[in-house]
Amino acid sequence: MKVKIYTMTHKKFQEPEDAIYVPLHVGRAGAADLGYLGDDTGDSISRWNNYYGELTGVYWVWKNEEDADIIGVCHYRRFFLNGQRKLMTQQEYEEILKDYDIIVSNEVQADTNYLDYFGEAHNARDLLTVGEVIAEKYPDYAPYFQSAMEGNTYYYGNLMVMPRKLFGDYAEWLFAILFEVEKRIDVESYDLYNQRVFGFLSEQMVKIWAEKNQLKVYEGAVGITAEKAETVEFKLAMGQLVKMKQIDQARQMFYEYLKVRPDVRLELSDIRGEIPIIEQLLYIAQEEQQRGIEGLMRHSAGLNEWIAHYRRAMECLTHFSRGQIRQEDAAYILEGNVSWVMGKVMLMNAGEGVIANPAQAVQALYNIYQSAGRTEDCEGLERG
């Protein structure tokens, strides 16, 4: 039996050593060649990648893959893992598919119904258009679409593994719907992020299709091996501006970029949870500059060092808020040049349950500054 798990990518990455994982450069028709197999040969929609995202790769596999018995789709940073948190092997895929029809991502639960959840980041009307097309072309699927919209669970990322015949059936159904939807919606006014509308619209489709066809679904554990490329690039740009001490420009770029690519701050993109910290640090640095305070800039001129500094300072504040005044924490506050601005901003933005008693933490900071003769910091805390 031949298994091929196509790894959709738009960037160079560390390819798995296992030969069943085949890198596929999606959108290669409009990009520099990465040296991988591309989705721009044979029957292809590669030129539409800015609208379809990884689906241009799914289409290419459907139309051009000729000899695999089992076909899978994963991403350059998302893979199905086994119980030992390692990439699944051919034998493991085969064993699972003896008892199940399809492998998908583990189910995710939203905090609202799926239609509203989708509408928080995209145009919900587009999803309703999908429902209209399904009702016209595949009316037997309409109740399952409605159920999916009213429910709050979904599979994510278009991650899937299934026998070749089943993959072809799904792709034929999916693209028949999306190509018709494409005729009915106008995405030219959308920003670059939301122009990938058909990729976003497809994420709930495999659930609808599987439930209608009463498929036996195996929810596989998905491992994220790296941050999203755009998130990495964003952080590098922020770091360069910090190094050049261009804090005003960095803050402006921060918010302008997030308007275009709000996905970079999602948990599955920013896997180290650094973007909310960067947002606070840029604000702190700007406030310190305006007030003539040598806090972060005196500590270092590197964004990665700032992030590590922030995390250590948060440990100190957490201890203070619980009445734990440790000598090593007090020393870090002073030696690390944690200003009253930084302390106040961090306390105000700490996540729920992190800071037990903010007033107690403020008092601890005041006492530490007072003991070191840092009167300006004491006065700042009093004013703040």
Legacy VTK file of the C-alpha trace (Angstrom):
# vtk DataFile Version 3.0
C-alpha trace
ASCII
DATASET POLYDATA
POINTS 384 float
0.000 0.000 0.000
1.319 3.459 -0.909
0.772 6.405 1.460
1.494 10.036 0.566
0.979 12.854 3.052
1.321 16.104 1.126
2.825 18.890 3.227
1.426 22.204 1.990
3.920 25.038 2.251
4.713 28.486 0.915
8.151 28.690 2.568
11.270 26.595 3.083
10.998 24.375 6.144
12.609 21.388 7.815
11.071 18.522 5.858
10.309 15.272 7.705
12.772 12.488 6.944
9.992 9.968 6.383
9.474 9.675 2.611
5.667 9.473 2.916
5.668 13.234 3.663
5.850 15.076 0.338
6.417 18.873 0.417
4.101 20.669 -2.009
4.727 24.334 -2.791
1.256 25.921 -2.961
0.865 29.055 -5.031
4.104 28.400 -6.889
2.661 29.963 -10.056
3.079 33.397 -8.513
6.116 32.895 -6.304
9.840 32.172 -6.334
10.612 28.472 -6.694
11.416 26.864 -3.326
12.813 23.722 -4.910
9.820 21.577 -3.946
7.169 19.892 -6.036
4.771 22.668 -7.063
1.016 22.960 -7.517
1.424 24.758 -10.854
1.752 21.766 -13.186
-0.898 19.695 -14.920
-4.470 20.547 -13.986
-3.884 23.441 -11.593
-5.451 26.461 -9.870
-2.115 27.600 -8.434
-2.598 31.156 -9.770
-5.618 31.519 -7.481
-3.648 30.767 -4.331
-4.250 34.232 -2.847
-7.971 33.326 -2.798
-7.797 29.607 -2.030
-4.754 29.237 0.227
-3.717 25.619 0.753
-6.707 24.466 -1.281
-4.733 25.062 -4.487
-2.582 22.198 -3.229
-5.624 20.063 -2.391
-6.929 20.646 -5.922
-3.575 19.732 -7.447
-3.364 16.493 -5.473
-6.920 15.592 -6.487
-6.228 16.174 -10.174
-2.615 15.000 -10.483
-1.821 12.369 -7.826
-2.090 9.023 -9.615
-0.685 6.181 -7.559
-1.192 6.692 -3.800
-3.644 4.411 -2.015
-3.927 6.766 0.967
-3.723 10.535 0.543
-3.188 13.060 3.304
-2.911 16.819 3.699
-0.871 18.517 6.418
1.030 21.812 6.675
4.675 22.800 6.943
4.176 23.339 10.680
1.164 21.121 11.503
1.373 17.351 11.479
-0.586 14.420 12.874
1.239 12.921 15.853
1.164 9.487 17.469
0.943 8.712 21.179
4.665 9.432 21.599
4.184 12.926 20.098
6.123 11.934 16.975
5.015 12.178 13.366
2.726 9.346 12.421
4.218 6.650 10.205
2.787 4.825 7.206
2.009 1.804 9.360
0.124 3.952 11.887
-1.964 5.629 9.184
-2.789 2.252 7.678
-3.760 0.754 11.030
-6.104 3.628 11.869
-7.765 3.514 8.448
-8.551 -0.154 8.902
-11.144 0.916 11.470
-11.932 4.483 10.395
-12.838 6.170 7.113
-11.014 9.452 7.594
-8.470 11.113 9.889
-9.055 14.786 10.714
-7.782 17.246 13.316
-8.996 16.970 16.876
-12.301 18.787 17.237
-12.169 22.407 18.419
-14.936 24.016 20.439
-15.816 27.662 19.844
-17.449 29.846 22.489
-20.414 30.561 20.208
-22.161 28.967 17.230
-19.963 28.472 14.188
-21.658 31.091 12.005
-21.081 33.807 14.614
-17.584 32.487 15.294
-16.729 32.735 11.588
-18.220 36.212 11.441
-15.897 37.489 14.153
-12.975 37.417 11.687
-14.605 37.091 8.259
-17.751 37.978 6.309
-20.478 35.661 7.610
-22.540 36.405 4.505
-20.000 34.418 2.454
-20.653 31.374 4.620
-24.391 31.781 4.082
-23.703 31.836 0.347
-22.053 28.445 0.745
-25.263 27.253 2.365
-27.305 28.569 -0.553
-25.133 26.739 -3.086
-25.287 23.513 -1.081
-29.073 23.751 -0.942
-29.187 24.120 -4.737
-26.534 21.626 -5.817
-26.591 19.091 -2.983
-29.901 19.503 -1.119
-29.333 16.329 0.915
-26.416 18.143 2.580
-28.436 21.243 3.529
-29.578 19.985 6.974
-25.996 19.079 7.836
-24.799 22.536 6.810
-27.458 24.111 9.023
-26.506 21.870 11.932
-22.832 22.787 11.521
-23.659 26.508 11.509
-25.751 26.210 14.677
-23.196 24.015 16.444
-19.972 25.220 18.007
-17.459 22.557 17.020
-15.217 22.291 13.976
-12.125 20.627 12.557
-9.401 23.082 11.588
-6.723 23.628 9.009
-8.021 21.352 6.235
-5.932 18.572 7.758
-7.080 15.152 6.578
-5.983 11.643 5.629
-8.190 9.148 3.807
-8.224 6.504 1.059
-7.699 7.803 -2.463
-11.280 7.197 -3.642
-12.743 9.034 -0.653
-10.333 11.938 -1.138
-11.431 12.301 -4.742
-15.099 12.221 -3.773
-14.580 14.930 -1.167
-12.530 17.171 -3.457
-15.065 16.892 -6.280
-17.885 17.887 -3.904
-15.894 20.680 -2.258
-14.685 22.417 -5.409
-18.052 22.122 -7.153
-19.451 24.198 -4.285
-16.586 26.686 -3.956
-16.318 27.396 -7.683
-20.019 28.289 -7.705
-19.634 30.430 -4.562
-16.775 32.229 -6.302
-19.232 33.420 -8.965
-21.521 34.953 -6.328
-19.239 36.871 -3.972
-16.923 39.815 -4.634
-13.665 39.619 -2.708
-11.794 42.415 -4.475
-12.546 44.839 -1.635
-11.215 42.411 0.993
-7.810 42.870 2.604
-5.042 40.367 1.806
-5.935 38.206 4.777
-9.644 37.920 3.998
-9.052 37.468 0.270
-8.160 33.885 1.171
-11.877 33.483 1.754
-12.283 30.095 0.058
-9.671 28.524 2.302
-11.530 29.859 5.341
-14.930 28.774 3.986
-13.678 25.225 3.458
-12.656 24.551 7.056
-16.116 23.461 8.159
-16.834 21.561 4.949
-15.101 18.308 5.821
-17.236 18.049 8.969
-20.443 18.560 6.958
-19.369 16.044 4.325
-18.286 13.409 6.848
-21.499 13.664 8.884
-23.761 13.497 5.827
-21.961 10.393 4.551
-21.888 8.814 8.021
-18.137 8.375 7.892
-16.301 6.943 10.849
-14.023 9.805 11.882
-10.730 9.505 13.755
-9.663 12.753 15.420
-5.889 12.841 15.327
-3.634 14.801 17.639
-2.049 17.681 15.738
1.385 18.971 16.626
2.461 22.495 15.731
6.169 22.368 15.022
6.803 26.047 14.288
5.211 29.455 14.368
3.403 30.756 11.315
5.833 32.242 8.790
4.050 35.598 8.804
4.204 35.693 12.614
7.953 35.044 12.569
8.495 37.753 9.942
6.363 40.195 11.933
8.395 39.634 15.088
11.654 40.049 13.180
10.441 43.387 11.805
9.449 44.530 15.292
12.837 43.449 16.615
14.693 45.416 13.961
12.806 48.614 14.771
13.463 48.127 18.495
17.164 47.647 17.777
17.128 50.949 15.889
15.219 52.538 18.814
12.370 53.495 16.481
9.625 52.787 18.988
6.986 55.129 17.547
7.411 53.533 14.129
7.284 50.062 15.661
3.968 50.772 17.412
2.481 52.227 14.256
3.593 49.248 12.187
2.345 46.839 14.868
-1.263 47.957 14.517
-1.151 48.552 10.770
0.125 45.023 10.152
-2.446 43.438 12.440
-5.219 45.127 10.465
-3.973 43.312 7.368
-2.960 40.030 9.019
-4.923 39.583 12.265
-4.149 35.864 12.090
-0.540 36.359 13.208
-1.668 36.894 16.794
-3.864 33.782 16.961
-2.808 31.124 19.453
-2.026 28.640 16.684
0.183 31.219 14.918
1.887 32.863 17.900
2.557 29.614 19.721
4.893 31.222 22.277
2.297 33.846 23.178
4.707 36.708 22.545
2.653 39.174 20.509
0.525 40.418 23.457
3.794 40.886 25.361
5.356 42.791 22.450
2.311 45.062 22.336
2.779 45.943 26.009
6.544 46.351 25.675
6.222 48.787 22.785
3.734 50.857 24.783
6.009 50.775 27.840
9.042 51.804 25.777
7.133 54.662 24.176
5.860 55.922 27.539
9.351 55.684 29.031
10.860 57.613 26.106
8.273 60.380 26.435
8.905 60.636 30.173
12.703 60.531 29.874
12.923 57.204 31.736
15.794 54.848 30.921
14.011 51.591 31.620
13.775 49.078 28.801
16.365 50.840 26.647
18.855 50.802 29.483
18.149 47.122 30.090
18.913 46.135 26.469
18.123 47.012 22.854
16.899 43.607 21.753
13.275 42.526 21.527
13.993 38.924 22.532
15.817 40.177 25.616
12.871 42.440 26.384
10.467 39.493 26.204
12.616 37.426 28.574
12.888 40.471 30.851
9.110 40.897 30.827
8.525 37.260 31.798
10.993 37.476 34.693
9.519 40.779 35.894
6.049 39.224 35.790
7.274 36.430 38.061
8.416 39.085 40.542
5.103 40.949 40.412
3.180 37.705 40.833
5.170 36.924 43.975
4.676 40.448 45.318
0.924 40.237 44.797
0.883 37.154 47.006
2.880 38.774 49.782
6.078 36.934 48.833
8.816 39.559 48.946
11.919 37.639 47.920
15.358 39.208 47.958
16.213 37.885 44.492
13.012 39.381 43.073
13.655 42.786 44.638
17.209 42.689 43.291
15.939 41.879 39.807
13.524 44.817 39.827
16.374 47.181 40.643
19.154 45.628 38.564
16.846 45.037 35.606
15.757 48.691 35.558
12.067 47.850 35.869
10.492 51.296 35.944
7.249 52.267 37.604
5.739 52.589 34.107
6.599 49.017 33.271
5.319 47.745 36.607
1.984 49.577 36.315
1.363 48.563 32.694
2.124 44.927 33.439
-0.150 44.867 36.468
-2.980 46.488 34.530
-2.711 43.953 31.692
-1.988 40.789 33.636
-4.261 37.892 32.751
-7.022 36.835 35.084
-5.724 34.933 38.073
-2.068 35.921 37.549
-1.971 38.812 40.013
-3.647 37.909 43.286
-3.621 41.389 44.859
-2.563 44.284 42.592
-2.473 46.817 45.435
-0.113 44.582 47.381
2.189 44.315 44.356
2.200 48.106 43.921
3.073 48.588 47.583
5.927 46.104 47.268
7.295 47.971 44.253
7.042 51.274 46.127
8.969 49.875 49.100
11.683 48.471 46.819
12.100 51.774 44.988
12.091 53.722 48.261
14.780 51.520 49.787
16.979 52.108 46.730
16.388 55.857 46.745
14.522 55.806 43.425
12.286 58.742 44.303
11.081 59.339 40.729
9.714 55.798 40.554
8.024 56.257 43.933
6.464 59.503 42.744
5.371 57.840 39.502
3.594 55.054 41.388
1.862 57.625 43.557
0.716 59.638 40.537
-0.218 56.556 38.536
LINES 1 385
384 0 1 2 3 4 5 6 7 8 9 10 11 12 13 14 15 16 17 18 19 20 21 22 23 24 25 26 27 28 29 30 31 32 33 34 35 36 37 38 39 40 41 42 43 44 45 46 47 48 49 50 51 52 53 54 55 56 57 58 59 60 61 62 63 64 65 66 67 68 69 70 71 72 73 74 75 76 77 78 79 80 81 82 83 84 85 86 87 88 89 90 91 92 93 94 95 96 97 98 99 100 101 102 103 104 105 106 107 108 109 110 111 112 113 114 115 116 117 118 119 120 121 122 123 124 125 126 127 128 129 130 131 132 133 134 135 136 137 138 139 140 141 142 143 144 145 146 147 148 149 150 151 152 153 154 155 156 157 158 159 160 161 162 163 164 165 166 167 168 169 170 171 172 173 174 175 176 177 178 179 180 181 182 183 184 185 186 187 188 189 190 191 192 193 194 195 196 197 198 199 200 201 202 203 204 205 206 207 208 209 210 211 212 213 214 215 216 217 218 219 220 221 222 223 224 225 226 227 228 229 230 231 232 233 234 235 236 237 238 239 240 241 242 243 244 245 246 247 248 249 250 251 252 253 254 255 256 257 258 259 260 261 262 263 264 265 266 267 268 269 270 271 272 273 274 275 276 277 278 279 280 281 282 283 284 285 286 287 288 289 290 291 292 293 294 295 296 297 298 299 300 301 302 303 304 305 306 307 308 309 310 311 312 313 314 315 316 317 318 319 320 321 322 323 324 325 326 327 328 329 330 331 332 333 334 335 336 337 338 339 340 341 342 343 344 345 346 347 348 349 350 351 352 353 354 355 356 357 358 359 360 361 362 363 364 365 366 367 368 369 370 371 372 373 374 375 376 377 378 379 380 381 382 383
